[in-house]
């Protein structure tokens, strides 16, 4: 298998992802789930994803579809197509699976994955993280990962516009 196929195999629909997660869980792996838009992958994203991955054995990343990004962030976003964003994330060695979701929140995907650890960035609190109650009720935990100062997609877009 060539490297490109290895990367694209990490991108799965919900049914395939659920099957993979069940297999990993049967092997005793701790599943970490996080989600986001990841429109322009930058240092802050990479730091956050690596730290999220360090909380378990398997990192599953939910990626907002193009339609959900437009609903959440406006017609000018996303800048990169959902398949391109998923491919970039799947290219990372510490990401084990990527799944695009259509809804405005990842609740349905979290329900499918049933992660042991739910990770989100530092702009959230455990009380505001979608799915936190589901994960903690099952005995899992929520990890809020601090941001790396100076990195955000919005500020990066604004900086590019000024050039």
PyMOL CGO cylinders between C-alpha atoms (Angstrom):
from pymol import cmd
from pymol.cgo import CYLINDER

trace = [
    CYLINDER, 0.00, 0.00, 0.00, 1.39, 3.40, -0.91, 0.3, 1, 1, 1, 1, 1, 1,
    CYLINDER, 1.39, 3.40, -0.91, 1.47, 6.22, 1.64, 0.3, 1, 1, 1, 1, 1, 1,
    CYLINDER, 1.47, 6.22, 1.64, -1.42, 8.14, 0.05, 0.3, 1, 1, 1, 1, 1, 1,
    CYLINDER, -1.42, 8.14, 0.05, -3.69, 5.11, 0.33, 0.3, 1, 1, 1, 1, 1, 1,
    CYLINDER, -3.69, 5.11, 0.33, -2.57, 4.63, 3.94, 0.3, 1, 1, 1, 1, 1, 1,
    CYLINDER, -2.57, 4.63, 3.94, -3.66, 8.22, 4.65, 0.3, 1, 1, 1, 1, 1, 1,
    CYLINDER, -3.66, 8.22, 4.65, -7.01, 7.98, 2.86, 0.3, 1, 1, 1, 1, 1, 1,
    CYLINDER, -7.01, 7.98, 2.86, -7.77, 4.70, 4.68, 0.3, 1, 1, 1, 1, 1, 1,
    CYLINDER, -7.77, 4.70, 4.68, -7.76, 6.67, 7.94, 0.3, 1, 1, 1, 1, 1, 1,
    CYLINDER, -7.76, 6.67, 7.94, -10.75, 8.69, 6.66, 0.3, 1, 1, 1, 1, 1, 1,
    CYLINDER, -10.75, 8.69, 6.66, -13.89, 6.75, 7.45, 0.3, 1, 1, 1, 1, 1, 1,
    CYLINDER, -13.89, 6.75, 7.45, -17.64, 7.18, 7.42, 0.3, 1, 1, 1, 1, 1, 1,
    CYLINDER, -17.64, 7.18, 7.42, -19.54, 6.60, 10.67, 0.3, 1, 1, 1, 1, 1, 1,
    CYLINDER, -19.54, 6.60, 10.67, -20.26, 2.91, 10.11, 0.3, 1, 1, 1, 1, 1, 1,
    CYLINDER, -20.26, 2.91, 10.11, -16.64, 2.05, 9.30, 0.3, 1, 1, 1, 1, 1, 1,
    CYLINDER, -16.64, 2.05, 9.30, -15.37, 4.24, 12.14, 0.3, 1, 1, 1, 1, 1, 1,
    CYLINDER, -15.37, 4.24, 12.14, -17.69, 2.57, 14.65, 0.3, 1, 1, 1, 1, 1, 1,
    CYLINDER, -17.69, 2.57, 14.65, -16.43, -0.85, 13.55, 0.3, 1, 1, 1, 1, 1, 1,
    CYLINDER, -16.43, -0.85, 13.55, -12.79, 0.27, 13.89, 0.3, 1, 1, 1, 1, 1, 1,
    CYLINDER, -12.79, 0.27, 13.89, -13.36, 1.83, 17.30, 0.3, 1, 1, 1, 1, 1, 1,
    CYLINDER, -13.36, 1.83, 17.30, -15.05, -1.35, 18.54, 0.3, 1, 1, 1, 1, 1, 1,
    CYLINDER, -15.05, -1.35, 18.54, -12.01, -3.33, 17.37, 0.3, 1, 1, 1, 1, 1, 1,
    CYLINDER, -12.01, -3.33, 17.37, -9.57, -0.97, 19.10, 0.3, 1, 1, 1, 1, 1, 1,
    CYLINDER, -9.57, -0.97, 19.10, -11.65, -1.07, 22.27, 0.3, 1, 1, 1, 1, 1, 1,
    CYLINDER, -11.65, -1.07, 22.27, -11.65, -4.90, 22.19, 0.3, 1, 1, 1, 1, 1, 1,
    CYLINDER, -11.65, -4.90, 22.19, -7.85, -4.70, 22.14, 0.3, 1, 1, 1, 1, 1, 1,
    CYLINDER, -7.85, -4.70, 22.14, -7.93, -2.58, 25.30, 0.3, 1, 1, 1, 1, 1, 1,
    CYLINDER, -7.93, -2.58, 25.30, -7.06, 0.70, 23.60, 0.3, 1, 1, 1, 1, 1, 1,
    CYLINDER, -7.06, 0.70, 23.60, -8.11, 4.02, 25.17, 0.3, 1, 1, 1, 1, 1, 1,
    CYLINDER, -8.11, 4.02, 25.17, -10.01, 6.08, 22.59, 0.3, 1, 1, 1, 1, 1, 1,
    CYLINDER, -10.01, 6.08, 22.59, -9.59, 9.86, 22.52, 0.3, 1, 1, 1, 1, 1, 1,
    CYLINDER, -9.59, 9.86, 22.52, -12.05, 11.95, 20.50, 0.3, 1, 1, 1, 1, 1, 1,
    CYLINDER, -12.05, 11.95, 20.50, -11.82, 15.56, 19.44, 0.3, 1, 1, 1, 1, 1, 1,
    CYLINDER, -11.82, 15.56, 19.44, -13.42, 17.61, 16.72, 0.3, 1, 1, 1, 1, 1, 1,
    CYLINDER, -13.42, 17.61, 16.72, -13.22, 20.89, 14.87, 0.3, 1, 1, 1, 1, 1, 1,
    CYLINDER, -13.22, 20.89, 14.87, -13.12, 22.69, 11.56, 0.3, 1, 1, 1, 1, 1, 1,
    CYLINDER, -13.12, 22.69, 11.56, -9.32, 22.66, 11.08, 0.3, 1, 1, 1, 1, 1, 1,
    CYLINDER, -9.32, 22.66, 11.08, -9.67, 25.01, 8.10, 0.3, 1, 1, 1, 1, 1, 1,
    CYLINDER, -9.67, 25.01, 8.10, -6.05, 26.12, 7.90, 0.3, 1, 1, 1, 1, 1, 1,
    CYLINDER, -6.05, 26.12, 7.90, -3.90, 23.66, 9.82, 0.3, 1, 1, 1, 1, 1, 1,
    CYLINDER, -3.90, 23.66, 9.82, -1.40, 25.64, 11.93, 0.3, 1, 1, 1, 1, 1, 1,
    CYLINDER, -1.40, 25.64, 11.93, 0.99, 25.24, 14.85, 0.3, 1, 1, 1, 1, 1, 1,
    CYLINDER, 0.99, 25.24, 14.85, -1.79, 25.65, 17.42, 0.3, 1, 1, 1, 1, 1, 1,
    CYLINDER, -1.79, 25.65, 17.42, -3.81, 22.82, 15.86, 0.3, 1, 1, 1, 1, 1, 1,
    CYLINDER, -3.81, 22.82, 15.86, -0.81, 20.52, 15.68, 0.3, 1, 1, 1, 1, 1, 1,
    CYLINDER, -0.81, 20.52, 15.68, 0.15, 21.15, 19.31, 0.3, 1, 1, 1, 1, 1, 1,
    CYLINDER, 0.15, 21.15, 19.31, -3.47, 20.62, 20.43, 0.3, 1, 1, 1, 1, 1, 1,
    CYLINDER, -3.47, 20.62, 20.43, -3.90, 17.38, 18.45, 0.3, 1, 1, 1, 1, 1, 1,
    CYLINDER, -3.90, 17.38, 18.45, -0.58, 15.94, 19.65, 0.3, 1, 1, 1, 1, 1, 1,
    CYLINDER, -0.58, 15.94, 19.65, -1.50, 16.71, 23.26, 0.3, 1, 1, 1, 1, 1, 1,
    CYLINDER, -1.50, 16.71, 23.26, -4.98, 15.22, 22.77, 0.3, 1, 1, 1, 1, 1, 1,
    CYLINDER, -4.98, 15.22, 22.77, -3.42, 12.05, 21.34, 0.3, 1, 1, 1, 1, 1, 1,
    CYLINDER, -3.42, 12.05, 21.34, -1.15, 11.74, 24.38, 0.3, 1, 1, 1, 1, 1, 1,
    CYLINDER, -1.15, 11.74, 24.38, -4.17, 11.12, 26.62, 0.3, 1, 1, 1, 1, 1, 1,
    CYLINDER, -4.17, 11.12, 26.62, -4.90, 7.71, 25.09, 0.3, 1, 1, 1, 1, 1, 1,
    CYLINDER, -4.90, 7.71, 25.09, -3.87, 5.14, 22.49, 0.3, 1, 1, 1, 1, 1, 1,
    CYLINDER, -3.87, 5.14, 22.49, -6.11, 6.08, 19.58, 0.3, 1, 1, 1, 1, 1, 1,
    CYLINDER, -6.11, 6.08, 19.58, -7.03, 9.60, 18.40, 0.3, 1, 1, 1, 1, 1, 1,
    CYLINDER, -7.03, 9.60, 18.40, -10.26, 9.99, 16.44, 0.3, 1, 1, 1, 1, 1, 1,
    CYLINDER, -10.26, 9.99, 16.44, -10.91, 13.41, 14.91, 0.3, 1, 1, 1, 1, 1, 1,
    CYLINDER, -10.91, 13.41, 14.91, -14.35, 14.59, 13.85, 0.3, 1, 1, 1, 1, 1, 1,
    CYLINDER, -14.35, 14.59, 13.85, -14.25, 17.24, 11.11, 0.3, 1, 1, 1, 1, 1, 1,
    CYLINDER, -14.25, 17.24, 11.11, -17.12, 19.60, 10.41, 0.3, 1, 1, 1, 1, 1, 1,
    CYLINDER, -17.12, 19.60, 10.41, -18.46, 19.23, 6.88, 0.3, 1, 1, 1, 1, 1, 1,
    CYLINDER, -18.46, 19.23, 6.88, -18.33, 22.23, 4.55, 0.3, 1, 1, 1, 1, 1, 1,
    CYLINDER, -18.33, 22.23, 4.55, -22.08, 22.78, 5.01, 0.3, 1, 1, 1, 1, 1, 1,
    CYLINDER, -22.08, 22.78, 5.01, -21.83, 22.80, 8.82, 0.3, 1, 1, 1, 1, 1, 1,
    CYLINDER, -21.83, 22.80, 8.82, -18.86, 25.19, 8.71, 0.3, 1, 1, 1, 1, 1, 1,
    CYLINDER, -18.86, 25.19, 8.71, -20.87, 27.62, 6.56, 0.3, 1, 1, 1, 1, 1, 1,
    CYLINDER, -20.87, 27.62, 6.56, -23.75, 27.45, 9.03, 0.3, 1, 1, 1, 1, 1, 1,
    CYLINDER, -23.75, 27.45, 9.03, -21.42, 28.06, 11.99, 0.3, 1, 1, 1, 1, 1, 1,
    CYLINDER, -21.42, 28.06, 11.99, -18.90, 30.53, 10.55, 0.3, 1, 1, 1, 1, 1, 1,
    CYLINDER, -18.90, 30.53, 10.55, -20.57, 32.15, 7.53, 0.3, 1, 1, 1, 1, 1, 1,
    CYLINDER, -20.57, 32.15, 7.53, -20.45, 31.86, 3.74, 0.3, 1, 1, 1, 1, 1, 1,
    CYLINDER, -20.45, 31.86, 3.74, -16.77, 32.76, 3.42, 0.3, 1, 1, 1, 1, 1, 1,
    CYLINDER, -16.77, 32.76, 3.42, -15.71, 29.63, 5.29, 0.3, 1, 1, 1, 1, 1, 1,
    CYLINDER, -15.71, 29.63, 5.29, -14.35, 27.09, 5.02, 0.3, 1, 1, 1, 1, 1, 1,
    CYLINDER, -14.35, 27.09, 5.02, -11.39, 28.04, 2.87, 0.3, 1, 1, 1, 1, 1, 1,
    CYLINDER, -11.39, 28.04, 2.87, -10.41, 24.41, 2.37, 0.3, 1, 1, 1, 1, 1, 1,
    CYLINDER, -10.41, 24.41, 2.37, -12.78, 21.65, 1.26, 0.3, 1, 1, 1, 1, 1, 1,
    CYLINDER, -12.78, 21.65, 1.26, -13.78, 19.03, 3.84, 0.3, 1, 1, 1, 1, 1, 1,
    CYLINDER, -13.78, 19.03, 3.84, -11.94, 16.24, 1.99, 0.3, 1, 1, 1, 1, 1, 1,
    CYLINDER, -11.94, 16.24, 1.99, -8.74, 18.31, 1.92, 0.3, 1, 1, 1, 1, 1, 1,
    CYLINDER, -8.74, 18.31, 1.92, -9.05, 19.10, 5.64, 0.3, 1, 1, 1, 1, 1, 1,
    CYLINDER, -9.05, 19.10, 5.64, -9.69, 15.41, 6.42, 0.3, 1, 1, 1, 1, 1, 1,
    CYLINDER, -9.69, 15.41, 6.42, -6.68, 14.35, 4.31, 0.3, 1, 1, 1, 1, 1, 1,
    CYLINDER, -6.68, 14.35, 4.31, -4.38, 16.80, 6.09, 0.3, 1, 1, 1, 1, 1, 1,
    CYLINDER, -4.38, 16.80, 6.09, -5.48, 15.53, 9.50, 0.3, 1, 1, 1, 1, 1, 1,
    CYLINDER, -5.48, 15.53, 9.50, -5.20, 11.89, 8.43, 0.3, 1, 1, 1, 1, 1, 1,
    CYLINDER, -5.20, 11.89, 8.43, -1.62, 12.64, 7.32, 0.3, 1, 1, 1, 1, 1, 1,
    CYLINDER, -1.62, 12.64, 7.32, -0.58, 13.26, 10.90, 0.3, 1, 1, 1, 1, 1, 1,
    CYLINDER, -0.58, 13.26, 10.90, 1.12, 10.30, 12.55, 0.3, 1, 1, 1, 1, 1, 1,
    CYLINDER, 1.12, 10.30, 12.55, -0.74, 10.79, 15.84, 0.3, 1, 1, 1, 1, 1, 1,
    CYLINDER, -0.74, 10.79, 15.84, -4.20, 10.79, 14.20, 0.3, 1, 1, 1, 1, 1, 1,
    CYLINDER, -4.20, 10.79, 14.20, -5.66, 7.31, 13.81, 0.3, 1, 1, 1, 1, 1, 1,
    CYLINDER, -5.66, 7.31, 13.81, -9.05, 8.06, 12.25, 0.3, 1, 1, 1, 1, 1, 1,
    CYLINDER, -9.05, 8.06, 12.25, -10.92, 11.01, 10.75, 0.3, 1, 1, 1, 1, 1, 1,
    CYLINDER, -10.92, 11.01, 10.75, -14.65, 11.27, 10.18, 0.3, 1, 1, 1, 1, 1, 1,
    CYLINDER, -14.65, 11.27, 10.18, -16.54, 14.15, 8.56, 0.3, 1, 1, 1, 1, 1, 1,
    CYLINDER, -16.54, 14.15, 8.56, -19.84, 15.01, 10.24, 0.3, 1, 1, 1, 1, 1, 1,
    CYLINDER, -19.84, 15.01, 10.24, -22.72, 17.06, 8.83, 0.3, 1, 1, 1, 1, 1, 1,
    CYLINDER, -22.72, 17.06, 8.83, -24.39, 18.22, 12.03, 0.3, 1, 1, 1, 1, 1, 1,
    CYLINDER, -24.39, 18.22, 12.03, -23.60, 21.51, 13.76, 0.3, 1, 1, 1, 1, 1, 1,
    CYLINDER, -23.60, 21.51, 13.76, -22.31, 19.61, 16.80, 0.3, 1, 1, 1, 1, 1, 1,
    CYLINDER, -22.31, 19.61, 16.80, -20.44, 16.31, 17.04, 0.3, 1, 1, 1, 1, 1, 1,
    CYLINDER, -20.44, 16.31, 17.04, -22.95, 14.78, 19.50, 0.3, 1, 1, 1, 1, 1, 1,
    CYLINDER, -22.95, 14.78, 19.50, -24.12, 12.01, 17.16, 0.3, 1, 1, 1, 1, 1, 1,
    CYLINDER, -24.12, 12.01, 17.16, -20.54, 11.11, 16.28, 0.3, 1, 1, 1, 1, 1, 1,
    CYLINDER, -20.54, 11.11, 16.28, -19.52, 11.10, 19.95, 0.3, 1, 1, 1, 1, 1, 1,
    CYLINDER, -19.52, 11.10, 19.95, -22.48, 8.80, 20.63, 0.3, 1, 1, 1, 1, 1, 1,
    CYLINDER, -22.48, 8.80, 20.63, -21.19, 6.44, 17.92, 0.3, 1, 1, 1, 1, 1, 1,
    CYLINDER, -21.19, 6.44, 17.92, -17.56, 6.53, 19.06, 0.3, 1, 1, 1, 1, 1, 1,
    CYLINDER, -17.56, 6.53, 19.06, -18.21, 6.39, 22.84, 0.3, 1, 1, 1, 1, 1, 1,
    CYLINDER, -18.21, 6.39, 22.84, -14.71, 7.74, 23.59, 0.3, 1, 1, 1, 1, 1, 1,
    CYLINDER, -14.71, 7.74, 23.59, -12.88, 7.18, 26.85, 0.3, 1, 1, 1, 1, 1, 1,
    CYLINDER, -12.88, 7.18, 26.85, -11.48, 10.71, 26.68, 0.3, 1, 1, 1, 1, 1, 1,
    CYLINDER, -11.48, 10.71, 26.68, -13.10, 13.75, 25.08, 0.3, 1, 1, 1, 1, 1, 1,
    CYLINDER, -13.10, 13.75, 25.08, -10.61, 16.54, 24.31, 0.3, 1, 1, 1, 1, 1, 1,
    CYLINDER, -10.61, 16.54, 24.31, -11.28, 20.14, 23.32, 0.3, 1, 1, 1, 1, 1, 1,
    CYLINDER, -11.28, 20.14, 23.32, -9.27, 23.33, 23.12, 0.3, 1, 1, 1, 1, 1, 1,
    CYLINDER, -9.27, 23.33, 23.12, -8.75, 25.93, 25.80, 0.3, 1, 1, 1, 1, 1, 1,
    CYLINDER, -8.75, 25.93, 25.80, -11.63, 28.14, 24.70, 0.3, 1, 1, 1, 1, 1, 1,
    CYLINDER, -11.63, 28.14, 24.70, -13.99, 25.57, 26.23, 0.3, 1, 1, 1, 1, 1, 1,
    CYLINDER, -13.99, 25.57, 26.23, -14.79, 24.54, 29.77, 0.3, 1, 1, 1, 1, 1, 1,
    CYLINDER, -14.79, 24.54, 29.77, -15.93, 21.02, 30.63, 0.3, 1, 1, 1, 1, 1, 1,
    CYLINDER, -15.93, 21.02, 30.63, -19.47, 22.37, 31.08, 0.3, 1, 1, 1, 1, 1, 1,
    CYLINDER, -19.47, 22.37, 31.08, -19.57, 23.78, 27.54, 0.3, 1, 1, 1, 1, 1, 1,
    CYLINDER, -19.57, 23.78, 27.54, -18.12, 20.77, 25.71, 0.3, 1, 1, 1, 1, 1, 1,
    CYLINDER, -18.12, 20.77, 25.71, -20.70, 18.90, 23.65, 0.3, 1, 1, 1, 1, 1, 1,
    CYLINDER, -20.70, 18.90, 23.65, -20.81, 15.27, 24.73, 0.3, 1, 1, 1, 1, 1, 1,
    CYLINDER, -20.81, 15.27, 24.73, -18.97, 15.78, 28.02, 0.3, 1, 1, 1, 1, 1, 1,
    CYLINDER, -18.97, 15.78, 28.02, -21.90, 14.47, 30.06, 0.3, 1, 1, 1, 1, 1, 1,
    CYLINDER, -21.90, 14.47, 30.06, -22.16, 11.35, 27.88, 0.3, 1, 1, 1, 1, 1, 1,
    CYLINDER, -22.16, 11.35, 27.88, -18.46, 10.57, 28.27, 0.3, 1, 1, 1, 1, 1, 1,
    CYLINDER, -18.46, 10.57, 28.27, -18.31, 11.19, 32.02, 0.3, 1, 1, 1, 1, 1, 1,
    CYLINDER, -18.31, 11.19, 32.02, -21.49, 9.14, 32.64, 0.3, 1, 1, 1, 1, 1, 1,
    CYLINDER, -21.49, 9.14, 32.64, -19.69, 6.19, 31.04, 0.3, 1, 1, 1, 1, 1, 1,
    CYLINDER, -19.69, 6.19, 31.04, -16.70, 6.67, 33.35, 0.3, 1, 1, 1, 1, 1, 1,
    CYLINDER, -16.70, 6.67, 33.35, -14.61, 8.58, 30.83, 0.3, 1, 1, 1, 1, 1, 1,
    CYLINDER, -14.61, 8.58, 30.83, -13.04, 11.98, 31.27, 0.3, 1, 1, 1, 1, 1, 1,
    CYLINDER, -13.04, 11.98, 31.27, -12.88, 15.36, 29.58, 0.3, 1, 1, 1, 1, 1, 1,
    CYLINDER, -12.88, 15.36, 29.58, -9.57, 17.08, 28.85, 0.3, 1, 1, 1, 1, 1, 1,
    CYLINDER, -9.57, 17.08, 28.85, -9.37, 20.81, 28.09, 0.3, 1, 1, 1, 1, 1, 1,
    CYLINDER, -9.37, 20.81, 28.09, -6.10, 21.44, 26.28, 0.3, 1, 1, 1, 1, 1, 1,
    CYLINDER, -6.10, 21.44, 26.28, -4.62, 24.95, 26.57, 0.3, 1, 1, 1, 1, 1, 1,
    CYLINDER, -4.62, 24.95, 26.57, -4.14, 26.97, 23.41, 0.3, 1, 1, 1, 1, 1, 1,
    CYLINDER, -4.14, 26.97, 23.41, -0.75, 27.98, 22.13, 0.3, 1, 1, 1, 1, 1, 1,
    CYLINDER, -0.75, 27.98, 22.13, -0.86, 31.78, 22.30, 0.3, 1, 1, 1, 1, 1, 1,
    CYLINDER, -0.86, 31.78, 22.30, -0.87, 33.64, 19.01, 0.3, 1, 1, 1, 1, 1, 1,
    CYLINDER, -0.87, 33.64, 19.01, -2.40, 30.93, 16.82, 0.3, 1, 1, 1, 1, 1, 1,
    CYLINDER, -2.40, 30.93, 16.82, -5.92, 30.95, 15.46, 0.3, 1, 1, 1, 1, 1, 1,
    CYLINDER, -5.92, 30.95, 15.46, -7.35, 30.39, 12.01, 0.3, 1, 1, 1, 1, 1, 1,
    CYLINDER, -7.35, 30.39, 12.01, -9.33, 33.64, 12.19, 0.3, 1, 1, 1, 1, 1, 1,
    CYLINDER, -9.33, 33.64, 12.19, -6.26, 35.71, 13.05, 0.3, 1, 1, 1, 1, 1, 1,
    CYLINDER, -6.26, 35.71, 13.05, -4.26, 33.94, 10.34, 0.3, 1, 1, 1, 1, 1, 1,
    CYLINDER, -4.26, 33.94, 10.34, -6.95, 34.77, 7.74, 0.3, 1, 1, 1, 1, 1, 1,
    CYLINDER, -6.95, 34.77, 7.74, -6.95, 38.42, 8.87, 0.3, 1, 1, 1, 1, 1, 1,
    CYLINDER, -6.95, 38.42, 8.87, -3.15, 38.57, 8.62, 0.3, 1, 1, 1, 1, 1, 1,
    CYLINDER, -3.15, 38.57, 8.62, -3.24, 37.11, 5.09, 0.3, 1, 1, 1, 1, 1, 1,
    CYLINDER, -3.24, 37.11, 5.09, -5.91, 39.65, 4.01, 0.3, 1, 1, 1, 1, 1, 1,
    CYLINDER, -5.91, 39.65, 4.01, -3.59, 42.47, 5.05, 0.3, 1, 1, 1, 1, 1, 1,
    CYLINDER, -3.59, 42.47, 5.05, -0.74, 41.27, 2.82, 0.3, 1, 1, 1, 1, 1, 1,
]
cmd.load_cgo(trace, "trace")
